[in-house]
């Protein structure tokens, strides 16, 4: 099963929530992280000296949360630019 991934509200925009959605003909799911939580995570990344990887790590974590229950069925991910 190939899943298409789409993002609304970029991770680096910490004043707005981010929603990551995955879908195909038979499967649809979405996860959201509120702006407040993104700001807290960004603060932690800054405190640990890793501010540059905040965006990619949070984005990857959201994708993981999105597909974790169905990962054994998924054969590919297509991330929309």
N, C-alpha and C positions, 0 to 999 in steps of 0.2 A: 504494500500500500504506500503510495507516494502522497505526502502531505504538503500543501502549499501554506507557507507562513507569511502573515502580513502583520504590520505594526502600525499602531495609531498612537501618536504622542511619543516622540523619541525619548529614549532613556535619559539623555543628557539635558532634556528640558525638565528641570526639577520643580517647576511651578505647576505642572499638569500631570495627570496620571498617564501611565503607559499601559496599553492593552496589546497583547500578542494573541493572534487568532490563528488557528490551524484548521484546514478544511480540505475535503475532497468530496466526491459524489456521495459517499456513505458516512462520512465522519465530520463532525464540526465541534470545536471546543475553543474556549478563550480563557485567558488568565489576565488579571490586572494587578498592577502595583500602584498604590496611591502616591501622590506627590510627596506627602509627608515621609513615607517610608523610603522613597528614593533619596530625599535629603539626608535622612539618618544614615543610610548606606554610604552616600557620598562622603559624609563626615568621617566615617570609619575608614574608608579608603584613603582619605587625606591623612588621617592620623597614623596610618600604617605605612605611609610613604608610597602609596600605589595609586595616585589619583588618575593616572593615564589609562589604567585598565578597568576603571569603574564601568564605563559604558558597555564594553564587550562582556565582562563577567556577569553583569546584571542581565543583559540581553540573553546570554547563554543559559543562565539560571532560569529565566522565564520560559525559554523554549523547553528546557528539561521538565519544568513543572507542567507544561502543556502536554507533553508526550509521554510522561513517565508511566502512566497506566496502560498504554498501548504500544510501548516501544518494541515489543517482540513482533508486532504485526507490521511495523513501519519499515519500508525498504529504502526510502529516500525522503529528503526534505528539500523543498524549493523555497528559498527565502526571497521575497519580493524586495527589490531595491526601492 
